[in-house]
């Protein structure tokens, strides 16, 4: 097997709350996506796979695709997947799968040198749902049976039915748990007909079966099945196809079997099968009346070669190589225990060599690169990967987004459609250091390129409980002043402030009712088209803020915010900005310890609207045409500077400048 490392796009799922699943072939509504049917195609053009495909479409092997939800191929439609195409499945369990419905087709055109890859990023068992094909061939479950996975409709009377073609496919990390008794498989064949071509398929590290046949007549050749945690090959409902050449490997204990046949005996055929275990276990298991005809069999390392689990006749299993099952216990012992175990004394010389599958990569490490959609479970990024923030990336309640030191995220120049938001109950953990800050910036770093970072908490705000933010319509505000939205340490952010409407823009970092349990330290916001940081109520405090050439206010607050900021350095070298500080509405009396603001282009330093105010200790203002602006003639007594009420005539150069000479992190990576 060859070693291959793939870099593949990871666009995290749209909020699954926007999706409604339906049974295959039913008259119920299809999966609903934001927008309309054409959005499925538009998403495919940018590498996103979700929704119902109702027309023929060919993927582009030059695009790295992200399977971020259910993707179904409707009747009459065909999905063509060229050689070398790579599809990364979001680690979101049963919500993420590919299904070919009755009458639909898939055409996987991999080659030995360029197989098609489908895997989750980690490739861990149970990450996603796998590939399911629904056909119209016969099954003992009857016509229009309902599958245990997805409620898909399958089964008919057309044994020559074609669901397409699969050639050189590698699939990993499947088997998501549906219920106590049901899981997805690597590839599930539901009443798939003999007109379907299946060859050269590798299923690795599935938490359930590698492949499973539910009736039907389809045959397959050249299967590579490694460490699937239930059965490597499973069949039921009278499947009567053929498997030609399979290599099965078990190196992790606790699996079920290499083969499991169940229910009625359709007498499927198996030619040239090698199964090797280094951890014991069972090789071949047949339940009820199941059976099959097997030739070219080699088993090695199993404790039990043959298990007739329900006492079915061993004559149902025909070994054309002449193997005769030899009981591992007396008939009475087996009957009493319900365990019908046999050995076959098969040759340990493999009939199929692993080298025959040198097209299967031994290393399927998927480096995620693009971020989009909803974070519904804990996600940790990888500092070695250069990420692209492709659209909105929203951390949902109960989830935590962890961004390690040194991580760099390039925000697409997509305006208001590109931002990171942490909703109430969600958390962000930015773990930058002085030598390795986290950097989030657009490629050009131009003001307004993207929307910035927004955090929504449950602390108090004068806007009330469950207020609606001006950005994104996010809900914020509550009664929990000690609320914790996570931790931000050593973050450098550039090019934010995308325009929402004539009155509203995103900021570098927006704190909506964020509570005092949140840690905010060492933040640099450079070249934002609106504010550097803005506080909408809440109780969060911050330290070490570096704010350079933000085009509206460097620090803005409103709705009674009452936290403390220690060590603020503001620089203005581009004219036309609004202010260094802007306070608005009710006075929560926030505190600022060690404030330095320097302008080379005049402007206004500190502006207070309505009755807003603050307490400032150790201030240095330099180069502004106006130091104090009580915009609405609010009382100067609300602004306490170094222990006394502010005046509009003082030059405020009495303090000690904040020394940022050691803040080498403030522009790192820009």
N, C-alpha and C positions, 0 to 999 in steps of 0.2 A: 504494500500500500504506500502511496506517495504522501509526502507531507505538504500541506498547503495551508497558508494563512490568508484569510480574506478580510479586507476592510469593507464593511457593509453599512448602509444607511440605517439609522435607528430613529424613526420618527414616532415618538411615543403616542399612544392611542388618543383619538378624539374621545371625549367623555362618553363612556358606554351608555350613559343615561340617554343619549340621543339616538340609540339604536334599538329597534324592536325586531326580535327574531320571529320567524314563522316556520311552519313545517313545510318541507319540500312538497310541491304539488298541491298544496291547499289553496283555498280561496281567500285566506286571511291576508292582511297587508304584508308587503315585503319588508325587508330591513329598511328602515327609514334613516336617511342621512341628512345632515344639514344641507339644504338646497334641494336639488332635484336629481333625476336619474343621470343627467349628463355629468354630474359631479363625480360619479364613479370613474368615468373616463378621464376627467380633468385631474383627479387624484392620481390615477395610474401614470399620467404624463409626468408627474413630479415624484413618482416613486412610492405612493401611498396605496395600499391595497385594503379596501374594505367595501362592504355593500354588495349589491347584486349586479353581476355583469349580464346584461341582456342582449349583447351583440358581440360579434367576433372581435377579438383584440389580441395583438401580439406584443408581448413585453419586449423591452429593449435590453439586451445583455450589457449594455454600457451604463445602465441605470441600476443602482443598488436599491432594491425594493424593501419596503417595510410593511409587513402584514400586521396591522394594528387592531384588527377586529375580525368579525366573521366576514369571509369573502366567498360568495357562492356564484357558481356558473349556471345560469338558468337554462331551461329547455330551449333548444335552438341556437344557443350561443356556444362559441368555442374559444378557450383561452390557449394561446400558443406561447410556450416558454422556450426560447432558443437556448442553445448550448452556452454554458458559462453564466447563465443568469443566477443571481444570488438573491434569496428572499429571507429576510430576518423576521421571525415571528416575535411579537411582543410577549414578554413573560407575563401573561395574564390569563393563564388557565383555559377553561372551557369557552371563554369568550373569543378565542383566537383560533381560527381553523380555516382550511380551504375545503369546500365541498362542491362536487360536481353533481348537479341534480339530474333526475331522469330526463333524457333527451338532450342534456348538455354534454360537452366534450372537453377534454384537456389533452393537449399535445405537447408533451415534454420531450424536447429534442436534444438532450444532453449527448455528449460523446465521451469516450474514454479519457481524452485529454482535457475536456471541458464539461464535467458533469454539472447538472443543475443542483444547487444547494438550497435546502430549506432547513433552517435551524433557529432556535432562540439564540440570543447573544451568549448566554452562559452554556447552553447545550445541556442543562440539567434535566433529568427525568421529570416529566409532568409540567414543564414550562408552558406548553401550549397543546392544542388539540389534534394536530396532524392533518392528513389528507384523507378525505372520504369520497368514494365514488358510489353513486346510486344508479343501478341499472334496471332493465326490464326483463331480465332472464328469470327462469323459474327458481323458486325457493319453497321449501316446505312451510315457510311462514305465510305463503299465499300471495295473492295479487294485492298490490298497494298496501304492503305491510308497513309498519312504522318502526323506524330504527331506534335503538336505545340511545343513540347519540343524535342530538339535534332534532329528534322527531321527524327525521327525513323519511319520505315515502320511497319505497323500493319494491321490486318484485313484479313480474308479469309473465308473459308467455313466449317472449322472443329470446330464445337461447343464443341467437347470433347477434344480439344487440351489441353496439359499439359505444363505449364511453370515451373513446379516443386512444391515445398511445402514450406510454411512459417508457422512456429509455434513458439510462444513466441518471438516476436520481439519488441523491444523498439526503437523508432526512434525520434530524436529531432533536432530542429533548422533548419528545411528544408524550402523550398518555395522560393528559390532564384529567383529574378525577371529577366525574359527573355526579355520582351518588355512591352510596356504600358498595354497590355491586357493579357499577358501570364506570368505564373510563374510555377515553379515546385511544386509538391505536396509532402506530406509525402510519400505516396505510390500511384503510378499511374498505373492503370490496363488498358492497351490498347488492346481491343479485346482478353482478356485472357479467355481461355476456362474452361469448368466445370471440366476438368481433373486436374486442379490446386487446391491444398489444401491450404486454408488460415484460420488460427485460432490463436487467442490470439495475437493481434497486438495492440500496444499502439503508438499513434502519439501525441507528445506534442510540443507545441510552434512552430508550423509551420506558416510561414507568408502567406501561401495560404491554400489550402484544406488539411484536414487530409488524406482522401483517396478519389480518384476519379476513376470512371469507365467510359471508353469510349467504349461503346458497350460491346460485349462479354457476356459470360454466367457464369462466375466464381461466386461462393458464398463464403461468409466469415462468421466466427463466433467469438464472443467475441472480440469486438473492444472497446478500451479505447481511447477517443479522448478529449484532454484537451487544451483549449486556442489556437486553430488553428484560424488564423486571418481572413480567408475567410469562407469557408463552412467546416463543420466537415465531412459530407458525401456528395459527389457530384457525379452525374451521368448524362450521355448524350448518344446520338447515339444508343438508343434502348437497353441499358443494361437490361437484364432480369434475373439476379441472385437473391440471397437471402442473407440478413443479419440477422443472428440469434444472438441476445444479443449484445447490444451496450450501453455503458455509455458515455454520452457527457457532458462535463463541460465547462461553460463559466464564468470566473471571471474577464476578461479584456474586457472593453467596446470597441465598434467599429467593432466587427466581423460582418460577413454577415449573415449566417444562420447556424442552426444545420444540416438541409437537404437542398440540392438544386438539383432538377431534371430539366432537360432541354430537349428540342426537342421532338422526337417521344416517345410515351409511350410504353415501353417494359413491363410494369407492373411488376417491381421488387417487391419482398416481403421483409417485415421488421417485425421481430418478437421479442418482448421484447426489447423495446427501451426506455431508460430513458435519458432525456436531461434536465439539470438544469442550469439556469443562475442567477447570482447575479447582473447582469448589464443590464437587460432588453433585447432588441433586438428581432429578429425574430427567430422562431423555424423552421417551415417547409415552404419552398418556391418551387413553381412549375412554370416553365416557359413554354410558348407555350402550347403544348398538353401533356406535361409530366404528369405522375401520378405514382401510386403504390398502393400496398395493405399493410396496417399497422395493426399489432395487438400487444397487450400488451404495449401500448404507455403510457408514463407518461411524461408530460411537466410541468416545474415549473419555474416561474420567468421571462417569456418572455412577452414582450409587445404585440406581435402578434404571435398567434399560427400557423396560416395558411395564406400564401400569394400566391394567384394565380396571379403571377406578370404580365402576359399578358392577364388576363381575361379568362384563360382556364376554362373548366367546372370542378366544384368541384367534379362531379361524377367520374372523372378520379382518384380521390384519395379515396380509399375505406378503411374505418376504421372498421375493423371487430369487434371492441369492441362496436360499435354502436354510436360513436361520430357523431354528426351532426354539420357541420360548421355553425356558427352564425355570420352574417355580423357585422362588427364594424362600418358600415356607411350604408346609404341608397344606393340602386343600382345606383341611379342617381349620388350621390356624388362619388361613386367609379368609375363610368364610366367617369365622368368629370375629376377626378384627375388621372386616370390610376392606382390607388392603389386599389387592391382587397384584403382587409384584413379581416380575420375571427378569431374568438376565438372558441376553441373546448370544453372549460370547462372540461378539462381532470383532472383526479385525480392527486393530488400532492404526493400520496404515490408511491415511486419509484418501478417500476417493476423489476429494476436491481439495486443492491446495489454496491457502490464503493468498498466495502470490497471484492467483488468477484474478484477484480483485485489487490489483495495484492501482486502479483508478480511484479507489476510495481514499480520501485524505485521512491521514492519521491524526492531524491536528486541525480541528475546525474552530480556531479562535476567531471570534467575530468582534472586531473593534467598532463600537458604535460611534457615529460621528454627528448625526443630526438630531435635534431635539424638537419635539412638537407634541401638543395635545395634553392629555390629562395624566398626572402622576397619581395613581390610585393606591400603590403600595410603596414601601420604602425603596428608593432608588439611590445608588451611589455611583457617581461618575468616576471616570478613570483619568488621572492627571496626564497620562501618556498619550491621550487621544485629543486631537484638535476638533472640538465640537463646533457645529453650526446650529445656532438658534434659528430654526426655519420659520416658526410661526409662534402662536401662543403656547406657553408651556406652564401648565397650571397645576399646582400641588393641592390636592384635595384634602379634605378633613381626614385625619387619621394617618396620613402619609408623611414621610420625611424625605426631602431631597438633600442629599449630602454631596458637597462639592469639595474635593480634597485640595490641599495646597498645590499650587502650580497649575491648576486646571485653567485652560484658556477656552473661552466660548466666543465665537465670532457670530454676531447677530446679523442676520440678513437685512439689507436695506429695504425693509418692507413696511416702514411707518408704523401705524397703530396696530397692524396685524401681528407684530413681532414683539413679544414681551415675556417676562416671567412673572407669575403671580402666585402668592401663597394665600390660600383661602383660610377662613376661620377654622381652627382645629388642625390645620396643616402646619408643617414646620420646614424651615430651611436651615441647613448647617453648613455654612461656608467656612472652611478650615484653613484659610490662607495663613501665611507666615510673612515675616518681614522680608525674608529672602525669596519666598515663593508665594506671592499674592495670587488670588484668583482674579482673572481678568475677563471682563465681559464688555465687548466693544464691537461696533460695526467695522467692516474692513476699511472704510475710508475715514471713520471717526468723525464724520460731519454731523453737526447738530441736527436733531430730528430724524436721524436714520431709522431709529427704532424706539420702542416704548419704555424701556427701563424695567426696574424691579419694583413690584408692588406687594406689600404685605398687609393682610387684613387680620385684625385681632378682635378680642372680646372685651377690651378695656372700655372705660367710660369716655364718652364724647358728648358735647352739647348737641350733636345731631341726633342723639337718642340711641335706642337699642335697635339693632338690625337696620341701620341706615344704608342707603345705596350710594356707592362711590361714583364720582364723576367719570372715573375710568373703568370701563368694563362692566359697569353696573354691579360690581361686587358688593356683597353684604358685609358690613362691619359694625362694630359697636356693641357693647353689652354692659355687664356689671362686674367683670373680673379684672380689676386693675393689676393683678399679679400674673395675668395671662402670659403664656410663653409661646412665642412663634418661632423659637429656635435661636440661632447664633450666627452672627456675621462678623468675621474677623479677616482683616486684610483683603478688602475688595476694591478693585480698580474698575471703574465703569466709564464708558465714553460713547458719545454720539447719540444720547437719548433725547427725549422730549418731543416725540412725534405728535403732530397736531390732530386733536380729536374733532374739534369744531372751533368756531370763532372765539369761544370763551375758555376752552379746556385743552390742556396738553398733558401728556405723561411727564413725569419727572425722572431724575436719575434714580432715586429711591423714594418711594412713597410709603409712609407709615400710617395706615388707617386704623386708629384705635388700638395700636399695638401696646401690649402690656409690659410692665416692668420686669417680668421674668425673661424677657428677650435680651440677649447680649448683642451690642452693636459697638464694634471697636475697629478703628483704622479703616476708614472708607475714603476713597478718592473718587470724585465725580468731576469729569473734565468735558468741556464743550457740549453741554446739554442745551437744547433749544428752549427749555423752560427752567424749572428750578433744579438745583442740585439735590437737595433733600427737602421733603415737606412732611410735616406731622399734622394729621387730622385727628385732633383729640388724642387720647391715650396717655400713657404714663411712661413710655419707654425712654431710656436715657442712652447717650452715646458718648464716645470719646475719640479724639484724634480724627477730625474731619478735615479733609483737604478738598477745597472747592475752587476750581479754576475755570474762568470764562464761561460760566453758565449764563444764558442770555436773559433769563428773567431774574429770579431771586436765588441767591446761593443757599440760604436757609429760610424756609417759609413754614409758618405754622398757623393753625386756626383751631376752632372748636374746642378751646380750653385745654390744649396740650400743656402738661405740667411736668415734663421730664427735665433732665439736666444734660447739658453738653459740655464736656471738658476738653479743652484744646481744639480750637477751630481756627483754621488758616484759610483765608479767602483771597483770591487773586483775580483782579480785573485788568486785562490789557487790551480788550476789544471794546470799543465804545458801543453805546446803545442798550446796555443791560438795564434792568430795572433797579434792583437794590442788592446789597449784601445780605440784609435781613428784611423779611417782611412778616410782621405779626398781624393777625386779623381777628376780629370778633371778640368774644369774651376773654378776659385776662385770667389764664390759668397760672400766671406768674412762673413761666419756665425759667430755668437758671442757666447761665453761660459763664463758665470759669475759663479764663484765658482765651480771649478773643482777639485775633489779629485780622484786619481786612485792609488790603492795600490796592489802590487803583492808580493806574497811569493815564486814565482817560476820564477823569472827573466822575460824575454820576452821584447817586445818593447812597449813603452807607446804610443807615438803619431807618426803616419806615414802619410806623405803627398805625394801623387802621382801627376805626371805631374805638373801643375801650381797651384794646390789646396793650400788653406791656411785658416786662421781663426784668429779671435781676441779673446784672452783668458785673463780673469781678475781673479785674486786670484786663483793661481794654487798650487796644492800639489801633486807631484809624488813621489812614494816610492817603492823601491824594484825592479825596472826594470833594465835590463842590458843596455838598450838604451832608453833614454828619447825622443829624436827627431830623426826621420828618414825621410830625404828628398829622398824618394825612387827613383825618376827620376831626382834628382839633381835640383829640382825646387828652386826658390829663397827663402832663409830664411826670406827675408823681407816680404813675403806673410803671415808669421806666426808672429803675434804680441802678445807677452806675457807680461802682466803687463806694457804695454806702449812701449816696445822696441822689436826689431826683435829678433826672437828666436836664440839660439845657440845650438850646439850639445854637449857642455861641461857642461852647467849649470845643477845643481842637482834639481832645481825647488822644493825646500822645503821652499819657502819663504812665502807662503800664509798661510791661516788658513783652516784647514780641515773642510769639510762639516760634520756637526754633524748629524749623522743618528740615534742617540740613541733614539730619539723620533719617528722615523719612524717605529713604531711597526707593521704597516700595510704591510711592505715590504715582509714579508714571511708568512703572515696570510693564513691559509688554506692549506699550502703546507705540 
